[in-house]
Amino acid sequence: MSAELETSEGLDESEKKSSGALERENHTRIADLSELLKEGTKEAHDRAENTQFVKDFLKGNIKKELFKLATTALYFTYSALEEEMDRNKDHPAFAPLYFPMELHRKEALTKDMEYFFGENWEKQVQCSAATQKYVDRIHYVGQYEPELLVAHAYTRYMGDLSGGQVLKKVAQRALKLPSTGEGTQFYLFENVDNAQQFKQLYRARMNALDLNLKTKERIVAEANKAFEYNMQIFSELDQAGSMLAKETLKDGLPMHDGKGDVRKCPYYAAQQDKGALEGSSCPFQTAMAMLRMPSLQLIIAASVALAAGLLAWYYL
């Protein structure tokens, strides 16, 4: 009886040690910053994934003008991000993640801007209000909370190495861009031989950062904040896009498609018959006039650009 008790106690002690080791292993895994980011932003992923804009983009429903504006927004975003990365290249909370030769995108985006807008592209573009909001946040983080900079760098660059390659193919196919890379230099990482291996290295460096759990949680919160910026812009985009619908809700009449005589537009004709034409116009023409407004163009640009980051997360 005594021997049986000692054996039982021995097994219990062994099981306790095994259980304790497993708990420590799980805690270490969960405490890894990459795991915390993955789990902590999952809900934001799901919400973003179901927006109409994201679905359309994946289907290749994107116009060249929108893609040009998207490149503009990306240029301003990465200019800010890389300026702050250069500023903090020696900061202990970021230095191990500083890979300018492998990751920096500003030079590539400059080439894309020249392709789409010509040599004097800098005089033709400006940062939209929506993009400026994100740019301002990046600058604030870089200057006052550099330990959070990893949230923006990881979200952007790891996504570019992953889902960004899918977006490149979508853009080339939908916009008939050259297969030689003109207009999509942004997605070409010439100094990264193996994207998967590099991402593993980056995550390992990130997990090795000397950060306490509270700081890691703040980084996750910062990543979610970026997603919220995106969702707000998607909402604006959906409202603008609704004006270009093939059919108007009013009377269920199809709208003029912008081609030919506007007087042949069913909506126009119906309104004329009702004597309600004065002071009104074809919804398509109204929508197109609004889309020509620089402010709305830039809102769409920021939407496309930030969508790239969100889409990229799905393929990590």
N, C-alpha and C positions, 0 to 999 in steps of 0.2 A: 504494500500500500504506500509506504514511504517512497519507494523507488518510482512508483507510478506518478506520485505527486511531484517529485523532483523533475521527472521527464516532462510532465505537463507544464511546470513552471518554466522549464528550459525552452520549450516550444513557444510559450507565451512571450518570453523575452526576445526570442529570435524574430517572432512575428512583429513585435513592437519596433525592433530595429529596422526591419524591412519596411514597415509602414512609415516610419519616420524618414527613411531615406527617400521613399517615394514622394512623400509630402514635400520634402526639400527640393526634389527634382522638379516637381510640378510648380512649386513656388518660384524657382529660378526661371523656368520656362515662361510662366505667366508674367514675371517681373521684367522679362526682356522687353526693351522698348519697342522692337518691331512687332512683337506679339500684342503688346498693349495697344499699339496703333491699329493693328488689324482688327482686333476685337472691339476697340473703343469707337471705331468709325463705321462699323458694319451697318448700323441703322441708317446713317447718312448715305451710305452706298445704296442701300435698298431704295430710299426715297428718290435719290437722284436718278437711279436706273430706270425708274418708271415715269420720268417726265417725257412729254411728247417730243421735246427737242432732242433729247438723247436718242430716243428711238429712231427719229428721222435721220439723225446724223449717221447712225450705224447702217442705215439702209442706203446711204449715199445721197440723201436728199439735201444737197447743199449747193448753193450757187457760187460761182467764181468770185463775185463781188464780196460775198460774205466771207469766203476763205481769205481774201486779201485783207479784209478788215480784221479777221481773226489773227492773221500774221502780225498785223500792227499791234494788236493788244498783247500778243505774246512778246513782241519786241520790248514794249515798255515794262512788262512784268519781269522778264528775265534781266533786263538792264538793272532794275531795282534789286532783284534778288542777288545777282552776281556782284553788284556794288557792295552790298552788305556782307556777302561771303568774303570778299577781298578784305573788307574792314576787319572781319573777325577770324581771319585765317590762322591766327595764333591763339585764339581764345580756347581754353581747355575743353569747353563744352561743344566746340565745333571743329577744331583743328584736325582731328582724325578723319573728318568727312570732307576735307578740302581737296577736291580733285579737279582743278581748273582745266588741265589738258584733256582729261577724259570727258568731263561733263558740261562745261560752260557752253551756252547756246547763243550768246549775243552775236558772235561773229557769223555763225551760220544763219541767224535770222536777218542779219544785215544783207547777206547775199540774196535771201528770199525777197526782202523788201526791194532790192534793186531789180530783181527779176519782174516783180509785179508792178512796180511804180516807176521804174526808170532811175537814172542817175540822180535826179533831184528829188528823190522820194522824201527826204527829210523836211522839205518845204510843203509837202502835200498832206502830211499826216499829223495827228495830234492825239494825245491820250484822252480817252473818254472819261466821263465822270465815274462810271462803274469801275473801269480799270484803275483810275486814280485812287479810288477808295482802297483797293487791294494793295496798290503800290505804296500808299501812305502807311498801311499796316506793316508791310515788310520793312520799310525804313524805320518805323518805330521799334519793331522787334530787334532789328539789327543794332540800333543805337542804345536801347534801354533795357532790352530783355534778350540778349544774344543766345541764352540757353534755349530759347524757343525757336531759333532759326532752323533747327533741324526739322521741325514740323513742315515747314515750307519746302526745304530742300529735298527731303525724302519724298514728299507727296509729288513734287514736280518731276524730279530726275528719275526716280524709280519707275514712275508711270511712263515717262518718255521712252525708257528702255524696254518697257513691256507693251502696254496697249498702244503706245504711240506708233509702233510699227504697223499695227492694224489700221490706225487712222491714216497713215501715209498711203497705204494701198487703197483705202476708200477714196481718198482725195485724188489720187492719180487716176483711178478708174472713173470717178464721177465727173471730174473736171478736165479729163483728157490731158493731164500734165505729162511732160516728158518722162519716160522711164529712166532717163539718165540722171534724174534728181533735181532738175531746175524747178524751183518753187517749193521743194520739200527738203531743202538742206537741213532744216531744223531737226528732222528725224534721223539724220545721218551722224553716227558717232564713230568717226574715223579712228579714234584712238582706243576704242573698246573692241577687242577681238572676240570676246565671248560675253554677251550680255548677261546670260544666266550666272556665270561665274563671278562677274563683276558685281551683280546685285547681291550675291551671297557674301562677297567681301564687304560691301557697303553695310549690309545688315549686321555683320559681325562687328565691324568697327562701331556702328551705332549702339549695339548692345553692350559694348565694352566701355562706353562713356561713363565716367564717374558721376552718376546722377542718383539722387535719392528718389524714393517712390513718389514723393509729392511733386518733384520737378517733372518726373515722367508723366504724371497725371496732367500737369499743366501743358505739357507738349501735346498730349492727346486732345485736350480741350482746344488748343490752338488749331490743330488740324480740323477739328469739327467746326471751328469758327470759319475756316476757309471754305468748308462745304456749305455753310449757311450763306456766305457771300454768293456762292454759285447758285444756290436755290433761288435767292431773291432775283438774280439776273435772269434765270430761266423763266420765272413768273412774268417778268417784263417782256421777254422774248415771245412767250406764248400769246400774250395779249396783242403784240404787234403782228405776229403771224396769223392770228385769227382773222385779220382784216383782208388777208389774201386768200381766204377760203374760196373754193370753186363755186360754192353756192352761198347766197345770202340767206339768213334765217327769215328775213322779211319776205313773205309771200312764197318762199321756196323757189324764187326765180334765180336761174343761173346768171352770173355776172359777166360783163364784158371782159374779155381776156387781154385787152390792151392792144389788140390787132384790128385793123380795118376801121370801118366807120363806127364811131361810138353810138350813132343814132340807131344802129342795128342791135344794140345791147338790149336784151329782154327787160332788164330792170329799168333801163332808161325809157323804153317804150311804155312800160306799164305805168311809170310815174307820170309820163306825159299824158296818157289817157286819163289819169286821175286828176289832171290839172295841178299836180303837186310838184312839177319839175322845177319851178322857179326857186332858186336858192339851193337846189340840190344837185348832186352829180353822181356819176356812176361810182359805186363803192370801190371798184378796182382802181379807177383813176385817183380817187381820194387816198386809197392805201398807198399807191405808188408815189403820190406827192409827199405823203408823210415819210415814206422810206427814203426819199431823197434828202430829208432833213439831216444834217450832219450829226445832230445829237442822237437821233434814233439809229443812224447807221453805226455810231460808235457803241451804243448799247448792245446792238446785235453783235458787233465785233467782239466785245468783251465776253458775251455769252458763248460764242463759238470757241474762243480761246480757253475760257475756263472749263468748258465742257471737255476739252481735250484732256485736262488733268483728271477730271472725274472718270471719264471713260477708261483712261489708262489704269486706274486703280482696279478695275474689274478683272484685269488680266495679270495682276501681280501673282 
